[in-house]
Amino acid sequence: MATRLLFTLLGFLSLGRVGVAMFINPPPTESQIGNPIYELGQEIKIRWNTNADFTDLMMWQTDTGKRYNLQSNSKSKEYTWIASYQCIDPAGGDSFSLWLFETGQLGSLFSSHTLNITDPTSTTQSATQSTRTTQPQTKTTSKATETTDEPT
């Protein structure tokens, strides 16, 4: 039985019917690294190996399952991505992964390692940190009222 299964699998491989894919960047899903972290607006060259003729590249939000199609029906084995949430609400989580599909097929060929997208302009201040806000001062003259940032 095992021999028959092995020969069947080898037969499919020799016909080129079984698609093989692996992400190079970001790393493949079973990679033993921490999640890559990309900043919004950062340019990332996504690369993969596959023997599929045409592929679709999708981005999935880990916590919600929401997805966005980055590239469809492409012969390329790379994609330059400007890191963004791709219209997916970041409130659902900043953890994503990339999935490669053979065009026209429902099952994915492979997925990337989980990656995180961060917003470098988003800052959080500690509760113990105090801030001082100065209100603009108003200076009145006989001609006009002028608002300045300087105290009078």
ABEGO torsion letter per residue (X at the ends): XAAAAAAAAAAAAAAGABBBBBBAOBBBAABABBBBBBBBGBBBBBBBBBABABBBBBBBBAAAGBBBBABBGBABABBBBBBBAGGBBAAAEABBBBBBBBBGBABBABBBBBBBBBBAABBBBBAABBBBBBBBBBBBBAABBBBBABBX
